[in-house]
Amino acid sequence: MSEIVIHEDENFERALKRFKKKCEKAGILADLRKHRHYEKPSEKRKRKLNAAQRKTRRPRAN
């Protein structure tokens, strides 16, 4: 569970931005989107195969 400590002189918008960044790094939103609907095993394999193909197609910058 992500948690932040709000400082005395910190405004709400800044604290919210820090919280969102911490949740993004922890992968909470990505995990939520992934589990929103049931994904059949065949669909999961197809998605992973497409992701692997996209990854190999990209030119790597050195």
DODODREN-592077 format. One line per 2 residues: number of its first residue (from 1); for each residue x, y, z of N, C-alpha, C. Coordinates in Angstrom, 2 decimals. Example, Ala and Ser with C-alpha at 12.3 -4.5 7.8 and 13.67 -1.06 7.14 Angstrom:
<pts>
1 = 13.19/-5.69/7.80/12.30/-4.50/7.80/13.20/-3.30/7.80; 12.85/-2.25/7.08/13.67/-1.06/7.14/12.90/0.03/7.87
</pts>
This chain:
<pts>
1 = 0.84/-1.17/0.00/0.00/0.00/0.00/0.89/1.24/0.00; 0.60/2.15/-0.90/1.39/3.38/-0.99/0.89/4.40/0.02
3 = 1.83/5.09/0.61/1.50/6.05/1.64/2.51/7.19/1.58; 2.02/8.42/1.77/2.91/9.57/1.82/2.63/10.36/3.09
5 = 3.60/11.11/3.52/3.45/11.98/4.69/3.35/13.41/4.17; 2.27/14.08/4.53/2.07/15.46/4.10/2.77/16.38/5.09
7 = 3.64/17.22/4.57/4.40/18.13/5.41/3.56/19.36/5.78; 3.97/20.07/6.81/3.25/21.24/7.31/3.02/22.28/6.23
9 = 4.07/22.63/5.48/3.99/23.73/4.51/3.68/23.26/3.09; 3.24/22.03/2.93/2.97/21.48/1.60/1.50/21.62/1.24
11 = 1.23/22.07/0.02/-0.17/22.20/-0.39/-0.70/20.85/-0.89; -2.02/20.79/-1.02/-2.69/19.54/-1.37/-2.30/19.04/-2.75
13 = -2.20/19.95/-3.73/-1.89/19.55/-5.10/-0.52/18.88/-5.19; 0.44/19.43/-4.46/1.79/18.86/-4.46/1.80/17.46/-3.83
15 = 1.07/17.32/-2.73/0.99/16.02/-2.05/0.29/14.99/-2.95; -0.76/15.41/-3.65/-1.47/14.52/-4.55/-0.56/14.08/-5.70
17 = 0.24/15.01/-6.21/1.18/14.69/-7.29/2.21/13.66/-6.82; 2.72/13.83/-5.59/3.67/12.86/-5.04/3.04/11.49/-4.87
19 = 1.77/11.49/-4.41/1.06/10.22/-4.22/0.85/9.50/-5.55; 0.43/10.24/-6.57/0.22/9.64/-7.89/1.51/9.07/-8.45
21 = 2.60/9.79/-8.27/3.90/9.33/-8.75/4.32/8.04/-8.04; 4.08/8.00/-6.73/4.43/6.82/-5.95/3.58/5.61/-6.38
23 = 2.30/5.83/-6.64/1.42/4.76/-7.11/1.85/4.27/-8.49; 2.26/5.18/-9.35/2.71/4.82/-10.69/3.97/3.95/-10.61
25 = 4.91/4.33/-9.75/6.14/3.55/-9.60/5.85/2.17/-9.03; 4.86/2.07/-8.14/4.52/0.79/-7.53/3.73/-0.10/-8.49
27 = 3.18/0.49/-9.56/2.43/-0.29/-10.55/1.01/-0.60/-10.13; 0.47/0.18/-9.23/-0.88/-0.08/-8.72/-1.93/0.12/-9.81
29 = -1.86/1.22/-10.53/-2.86/1.49/-11.56/-2.77/0.50/-12.72; -1.56/0.14/-13.11/-1.39/-0.84/-14.19/-1.98/-2.18/-13.78
31 = -1.75/-2.56/-12.54/-2.29/-3.83/-12.03/-3.81/-3.78/-11.98; -4.35/-2.65/-11.59/-5.81/-2.49/-11.53/-6.41/-2.62/-12.93
33 = -5.81/-1.96/-13.91/-6.32/-2.06/-15.28/-6.22/-3.49/-15.81; -5.13/-4.17/-15.43/-4.92/-5.53/-15.91/-5.98/-6.49/-15.35
35 = -6.43/-6.26/-14.14/-7.38/-7.16/-13.50/-8.83/-6.66/-13.58; -9.07/-5.63/-14.35/-10.42/-5.07/-14.44/-11.39/-6.08/-15.07
37 = -10.94/-6.79/-16.10/-11.76/-7.80/-16.77/-10.98/-9.09/-16.85; -11.72/-10.20/-16.91/-11.07/-11.50/-17.05/-10.47/-11.60/-18.44
39 = -9.27/-12.12/-18.50/-8.60/-12.31/-19.78/-8.36/-13.80/-19.99; -8.89/-14.31/-21.09/-8.72/-15.73/-21.37/-7.25/-16.03/-21.60
41 = -6.82/-17.26/-21.30/-5.42/-17.61/-21.50/-4.94/-17.41/-22.94; -5.82/-17.67/-23.90/-5.42/-17.47/-25.30/-5.21/-15.98/-25.60
43 = -6.05/-15.12/-25.02/-5.88/-13.68/-25.21/-4.60/-13.19/-24.55; -4.27/-13.75/-23.38/-3.06/-13.37/-22.67/-1.82/-13.74/-23.49
45 = -1.83/-14.95/-24.08/-0.71/-15.38/-24.92/-0.57/-14.47/-26.13; -1.69/-14.14/-26.75/-1.67/-13.27/-27.93/-1.14/-11.88/-27.58
47 = -1.54/-11.33/-26.43/-1.07/-10.01/-26.00/0.43/-10.03/-25.73; 0.90/-11.09/-25.06/2.33/-11.19/-24.77/3.13/-11.36/-26.05
49 = 2.63/-12.14/-27.00/3.32/-12.34/-28.27/3.41/-11.02/-29.04; 2.33/-10.25/-29.07/2.34/-8.95/-29.75/3.31/-7.99/-29.08
51 = 3.36/-8.00/-27.76/4.28/-7.12/-27.04/5.72/-7.50/-27.34; 6.01/-8.78/-27.41/7.37/-9.24/-27.72/7.75/-8.85/-29.14
53 = 6.82/-8.95/-30.07/7.09/-8.56/-31.45/7.36/-7.07/-31.55; 6.58/-6.25/-30.83/6.80/-4.80/-30.84/8.16/-4.47/-30.25
55 = 8.53/-5.18/-29.20/9.81/-4.91/-28.54/10.99/-5.24/-29.45; 10.91/-6.32/-30.20/12.02/-6.69/-31.09/12.04/-5.82/-32.33
57 = 10.92/-5.25/-32.70/10.85/-4.41/-33.89/11.49/-3.04/-33.67; 11.46/-2.54/-32.43/12.00/-1.21/-32.13/13.51/-1.19/-32.27
59 = 14.05/-0.15/-32.88/15.52/-0.02/-32.91/16.02/0.41/-31.53; 17.12/-0.19/-31.13/17.69/0.13/-29.82/18.69/1.26/-29.94
61 = 18.59/2.22/-29.05/19.53/3.35/-29.03/20.67/3.01/-28.08; 21.89/3.14/-28.55/23.04/2.87/-27.70/23.80/4.12/-27.42
</pts>
